[in-house]
Amino acid sequence: MRLEERRQNSAVIVARLEGLTKRYPNGTLAIDRMDLTVGKGEFVSLLGPSGCGKSTALYILAGLANATAGRVELAGDGRQVVGAGSIGFVFQEPSLMPWATVSENVALPLTLRGSAADLASEVIRCLTMVGLETFANAYPRELSGGMKMRVSIARALITRPQLLLLDEPFGALDEITRARLHDDLLHIWSETGCTIVMVTHSTTESVYLSNRVVVMAARPGRLIGSVDVSEPYPRTKAFRLGPGFSDHVRQVSALMDHASSGELI
Ligand SMILES: Nc1ncnc2c1ncn2[C@@H]1O[C@H](COP(=O)(O)OP(=O)(O)OP(=O)(O)O)[C@@H](O)[C@H]1O
């Protein structure tokens, strides 16, 4: 999808959280009245110190956890239920079935749904997007950490989601693998036109990838500010080395300092 089209689309709302509050049964107030609107085609990062409720917010957005109070709207149509299939989720760990091949792992969401039509070609389409088409018959034990994460991303893409949610997907990877996956994720975002919300701990990662970085603070988990990364795509190594990148990293770091002030680390 072209940038201009993305800008027009971002007026269309894909997800909206209003007054989102989550209290766990043990009394922990994980999120306190969080408001967030995500426009179609956006790449939004949720950043904040450990325990500020990033994953909880993402799980609620995905329909994998319930809010205690507040509203979750998806696709801007006022529905409060998550439309299964229009959301893809990438977990922190690749969480692959060790006894199944790469293809079988990627096919899982469609297999569970019982929709077998075009299964093989859909699997190849997704494996090609992550550069693993020649590993279709391999087993997870034969793959590196980065390749396992690629399989996990391919599995999330198999339902052609409008909204792709990623929970700190690159935290365990080395720097070079991480940088490659950043570029591949941006390519997938551009090719599919999907909307992305990603949880991360990394200020630089959030600035490199996103058009908007939303910063949260802990105890209670809440939103404290956001930075629009108004730098053009495609983003390349030149962007990482340029002044636009460091300016935005400074802005996000200032919010992170604010988010972490008074925290015990
Ligand atoms: N199932 C649970 N029961 C009780 N408390 C929980 C549960 N899950 C998370 N919490 C607490 O809720 C708060 C928010 O947790 P969450 O995992 O959403 O934060 P996070 O920002 O994603 O953290 P991290 O960056 O460390 O993954 C934390 O204080 C955490 O201990």
PDBQT file of the ligand as one rigid body, heavy atoms in Angstrom, charges set to zero:
ROOT
HETATM    1  N1  LIG A 301      -2.397 -13.103  35.506  1.00  0.00    +0.000 N 
HETATM    2  C1  LIG A 301      -1.992 -12.096  36.279  1.00  0.00    +0.000 A 
HETATM    3  N2  LIG A 301      -2.383 -12.046  37.575  1.00  0.00    +0.000 NA
HETATM    4  C2  LIG A 301      -2.009 -11.026  38.386  1.00  0.00    +0.000 A 
HETATM    5  N3  LIG A 301      -1.241  -9.988  37.987  1.00  0.00    +0.000 NA
HETATM    6  C3  LIG A 301      -0.835  -9.995  36.717  1.00  0.00    +0.000 A 
HETATM    7  C4  LIG A 301      -1.179 -11.046  35.799  1.00  0.00    +0.000 A 
HETATM    8  N4  LIG A 301      -0.605 -10.757  34.597  1.00  0.00    +0.000 NA
HETATM    9  C5  LIG A 301       0.055  -9.599  34.748  1.00  0.00    +0.000 A 
HETATM   10  N5  LIG A 301      -0.071  -9.137  36.018  1.00  0.00    +0.000 N 
HETATM   11  C6  LIG A 301       0.470  -7.888  36.563  1.00  0.00    +0.000 C 
HETATM   12  O1  LIG A 301      -0.109  -6.821  35.832  1.00  0.00    +0.000 OA
HETATM   13  C7  LIG A 301       0.859  -5.813  35.600  1.00  0.00    +0.000 C 
HETATM   14  C8  LIG A 301       1.001  -5.592  34.093  1.00  0.00    +0.000 C 
HETATM   15  O2  LIG A 301       1.551  -6.775  33.514  1.00  0.00    +0.000 OA
HETATM   16  P1  LIG A 301       1.905  -6.876  31.963  1.00  0.00    +0.000 P 
HETATM   17  O3  LIG A 301       2.524  -8.202  31.746  1.00  0.00    +0.000 OA
HETATM   18  O4  LIG A 301       0.729  -6.497  31.172  1.00  0.00    +0.000 OA
HETATM   19  O5  LIG A 301       2.989  -5.707  31.835  1.00  0.00    +0.000 OA
HETATM   20  P2  LIG A 301       4.085  -5.482  30.696  1.00  0.00    +0.000 P 
HETATM   21  O6  LIG A 301       4.223  -4.009  30.567  1.00  0.00    +0.000 OA
HETATM   22  O7  LIG A 301       3.715  -6.231  29.479  1.00  0.00    +0.000 OA
HETATM   23  O8  LIG A 301       5.369  -6.126  31.379  1.00  0.00    +0.000 OA
HETATM   24  P3  LIG A 301       6.692  -6.720  30.692  1.00  0.00    +0.000 P 
HETATM   25  O9  LIG A 301       7.259  -5.600  29.874  1.00  0.00    +0.000 OA
HETATM   26  O10 LIG A 301       7.561  -7.074  31.849  1.00  0.00    +0.000 OA
HETATM   27  O11 LIG A 301       6.275  -7.903  29.865  1.00  0.00    +0.000 OA
HETATM   28  C9  LIG A 301       2.138  -6.272  36.284  1.00  0.00    +0.000 C 
HETATM   29  O12 LIG A 301       2.203  -5.683  37.557  1.00  0.00    +0.000 OA
HETATM   30  C10 LIG A 301       1.966  -7.770  36.368  1.00  0.00    +0.000 C 
HETATM   31  O13 LIG A 301       2.674  -8.292  37.472  1.00  0.00    +0.000 OA
ENDROOT
TORSDOF 0
